[in-house]
């Protein structure tokens, strides 16, 4: 500011015609200094502008990183919540299945004390004679099913399969497990059990597919019901279940008209 005032004073002297050569030289020096200062100021301004631009870019990059981190946290939170819901659904399904089995199973009969066998009876009835074979166990389970003790029948058939998984009657046992749930109108569990019958080969596969279709139909899933019946006809055309499947398809086709 002082330098500018000096220049203004010199200019005033020049205007009045009283300035000397020394004054003019001094004025020229001041002008050069002002030009130099102006150049320095412009350079400093450009440097500051570049710094500000760089800072803005760095800030934008930091904002992007923060946004990405927030998105990652939100995604992890959503995934954890989904896993929690799956765990709750699995636990609920286990509780529901357990409740269904308990509901099907009859209450345990009171224990009746049995007299101890005497020496004569033990000699006449060796342990080998009291053992039950697979066919007898299957027949006993069927008798329980026909007596409408479906819960106990399911347990008996499961025990038969566990002890004789490769027996020719294993497929039949699995089929009647499905029937036990079907007659109780637990069609979703019946579907699961009938589908397991298909793992045992073709012995009971046609009948199981027929019941799979009926289970879907009772669950109001007509397309899958027709798909199961069509499969029976296509894969086992000579089976009795195929004839029933044709009848069902015709009946339901007539209803749709």
C-alpha positions in Angstrom: 0.0 0.0 0.0 2.9 2.4 0.9 4.6 1.6 -2.4 1.4 2.3 -4.3 1.1 5.7 -2.6 4.7 6.5 -3.5 3.9 5.8 -7.1 0.8 7.9 -7.0 2.9 10.8 -5.5 5.5 10.5 -8.2 2.8 10.5 -10.8 1.4 13.7 -9.3 4.8 15.3 -9.5 5.1 14.3 -13.1 1.8 15.8 -13.8 2.8 19.0 -12.2 6.0 19.0 -14.2 8.3 19.2 -11.1 9.6 15.6 -11.2 13.3 15.0 -11.8 15.1 12.2 -13.5 15.7 10.4 -10.2 12.1 10.5 -9.5 11.3 8.9 -12.8 13.8 6.2 -12.2 12.4 5.5 -8.8 8.9 5.3 -10.3 10.1 2.8 -12.9 11.6 0.7 -10.2 8.4 0.7 -8.2 6.4 -0.3 -11.3 8.7 -3.2 -12.0 8.4 -4.3 -8.4 4.6 -4.1 -8.6 4.7 -6.2 -11.8 6.9 -8.8 -10.1 4.6 -8.8 -7.0 1.6 -9.2 -9.3 3.3 -12.1 -11.1 4.0 -13.8 -7.8 0.5 -13.3 -6.6 -0.9 -14.9 -9.8 1.5 -17.8 -9.4 0.5 -18.2 -5.8 -3.2 -18.0 -6.8 -2.7 -20.7 -9.5 -0.9 -23.0 -6.9 -3.7 -22.4 -4.4 -6.3 -23.2 -7.1 -4.5 -26.4 -8.0 -4.3 -27.4 -4.3 -8.0 -26.7 -3.8 -8.8 -28.8 -6.9 -6.6 -31.6 -5.6 -8.3 -31.4 -2.2 -11.7 -31.6 -3.8 -10.7 -34.6 -5.8 -9.3 -36.3 -2.6 -12.5 -35.5 -0.8 -14.6 -36.9 -3.6 -12.5 -40.1 -3.5 -13.0 -40.3 0.3 -16.8 -39.9 -0.1 -16.8 -42.7 -2.7 -14.9 -45.0 -0.2 -17.2 -44.1 2.6 -20.2 -44.8 0.4 -18.7 -48.2 -0.7 -18.0 -49.1 3.0 -21.6 -48.2 3.9 -22.9 -50.3 1.1 -20.7 -53.2 2.3 -22.0 -52.9 5.8 -25.6 -52.7 4.6 -25.0 -55.8 2.5 -23.5 -57.7 5.4 -26.3 -56.7 7.7 -28.9 -57.9 5.1 -27.0 -61.2 4.7 -26.9 -61.7 8.5 -30.6 -61.0 8.7 -31.3 -63.5 6.0 -29.2 -66.2 7.7 -31.1 -65.5 10.9 -34.4 -65.9 9.1 -33.2 -69.2 7.5 -32.2 -70.5 10.9 -35.5 -69.6 12.5 -37.3 -71.3 9.6 -35.2 -74.4 10.0 -35.9 -74.5 13.7 -39.6 -74.0 13.1 -39.7 -76.8 10.6 -37.9 -79.1 13.0 -40.4 -78.2 15.8 -43.3 -78.7 13.4 -42.1 -82.1 12.2 -41.5 -83.2 15.8 -45.0 -82.1 16.7 -46.5 -84.0 13.8 -44.8 -87.2 14.7 -45.9 -86.8 18.4 -49.4 -86.1 17.2 -49.5 -89.2 15.1 -47.9 -91.5 17.7 -50.4 -93.0 20.2 -49.8 -92.5 23.9 -47.6 -95.1 25.5 -49.5 -98.0 27.0 -49.0 -98.4 30.8 -46.4 -101.0 31.7 -47.8 -104.3 32.8 -45.6 -106.4 35.0 -44.9 -109.8 33.5 -44.2 -112.8 35.5 -40.7 -114.1 35.4 -40.5 -117.2 33.2 -39.9 -120.4 35.0 -37.1 -122.8 34.2 -39.4 -125.1 32.1 -40.6 -122.2 29.9 -37.0 -120.9 29.3 -35.9 -124.3 28.1 -38.9 -124.7 25.8 -38.6 -121.1 24.3 -34.9 -120.4 23.3 -34.0 -116.8 22.4 -33.7 -117.7 18.7 -37.4 -118.7 18.6 -38.5 -115.3 20.1 -36.6 -113.3 17.4 -38.8 -111.6 14.8 -37.8 -111.8 11.1 -38.2 -108.9 8.6 -41.4 -110.3 7.1 -43.0 -110.6 10.5 -41.9 -107.1 11.5 -43.4 -105.7 8.2 -46.6 -107.6 8.8 -46.9 -106.2 12.3 -46.4 -102.7 11.0 -49.1 -103.2 8.4 -51.5 -104.5 11.0 -50.8 -101.4 13.1 -51.5 -99.2 10.0 -54.8 -101.0 9.3 -55.8 -100.5 12.9 -55.5 -96.8 12.1 -52.7 -96.3 14.6 -50.8 -94.2 12.0 -48.3 -92.7 14.3 -47.1 -96.0 15.7 -47.2 -97.5 12.2 -44.8 -94.7 11.0 -42.4 -95.6 13.8 -42.7 -99.3 13.0 -42.0 -98.8 9.3 -39.1 -96.5 10.0 -37.6 -99.1 12.4 -38.1 -101.7 9.6 -36.2 -99.6 7.1 -33.5 -98.8 9.5 -32.9 -102.5 10.3 -33.5 -103.8 6.7 -32.7 -100.9 4.3 -32.0 -103.3 1.3 -34.9 -105.7 1.9 -37.4 -106.0 -1.0 -40.1 -104.7 1.3 -38.3 -101.5 2.2 -39.9 -99.6 -0.7 -43.3 -100.8 0.5 -42.5 -99.6 4.0 -41.6 -96.2 2.8 -44.7 -96.0 0.7 -47.0 -96.8 3.7 -45.2 -94.1 5.7 -46.4 -91.7 3.0 -49.9 -93.1 3.2 -49.9 -92.6 6.9 -49.4 -88.9 6.5 -51.7 -88.8 3.5 -54.7 -90.2 5.3 -54.1 -87.7 8.1 -54.3 -85.0 5.4 -50.7 -83.8 6.0 -50.1 -83.6 2.3 -46.8 -81.7 2.4 -45.2 -84.3 4.6 -46.8 -87.0 2.5 -45.2 -85.5 -0.6 -41.8 -85.8 1.1 -42.3 -89.4 2.0 -43.7 -90.5 -1.4 -40.8 -88.9 -3.2 -38.4 -91.0 -1.1 -40.1 -94.1 -2.4 -38.7 -93.3 -5.8 -35.2 -93.8 -4.4 -35.9 -97.5 -4.0 -36.4 -98.2 -7.7 -39.5 -99.2 -9.7 -41.2 -101.5 -7.2 -43.6 -98.9 -5.8 -42.6 -96.0 -8.0 -45.9 -95.9 -10.1 -48.1 -95.9 -7.0 -45.9 -93.3 -5.3 -46.1 -91.0 -8.4 -49.9 -91.4 -8.4 -50.0 -90.3 -4.8 -47.6 -87.5 -5.4 -50.0 -86.1 -8.0 -52.9 -86.5 -5.6 -50.9 -84.7 -2.9 -50.2 -81.8 -5.2 -53.8 -81.7 -6.2 -54.9 -81.4 -2.6 -52.4 -78.6 -2.1 -54.1 -76.8 -5.1 -51.1 -77.2 -7.3 -52.8 -78.6 -10.4 -49.9 -78.2 -12.9 -47.6 -80.4 -10.7 -50.3 -82.9 -10.1 -50.9 -83.3 -13.9 -47.1 -83.5 -14.4 -46.8 -86.4 -11.9 -49.7 -88.3 -13.5 -48.3 -87.8 -16.9 -45.0 -89.2 -15.7 -46.7 -92.3 -14.5 -48.3 -92.9 -17.9 -45.1 -92.2 -19.7 -42.7 -94.3 -17.6 -45.0 -97.1 -16.4 -47.8 -97.4 -19.1 -48.8 -100.9 -18.1 -49.0 -100.3 -14.4 -52.4 -100.2 -12.6 -51.4 -96.7 -11.4 -51.1 -95.5 -15.0 -54.7 -96.5 -15.7 -55.8 -94.5 -12.6 -53.6 -91.6 -13.7 -55.4 -91.5 -17.1 -58.8 -91.5 -15.4 -57.7 -88.6 -13.2 -56.3 -86.6 -16.1 -59.5 -87.1 -18.1 -61.7 -86.1 -15.1 -59.7 -83.0 -14.3 -59.6 -82.0 -18.0 -63.4 -82.3 -18.2 -63.7 -80.0 -15.2 -61.6 -77.4 -16.9 -63.8 -77.2 -19.9 
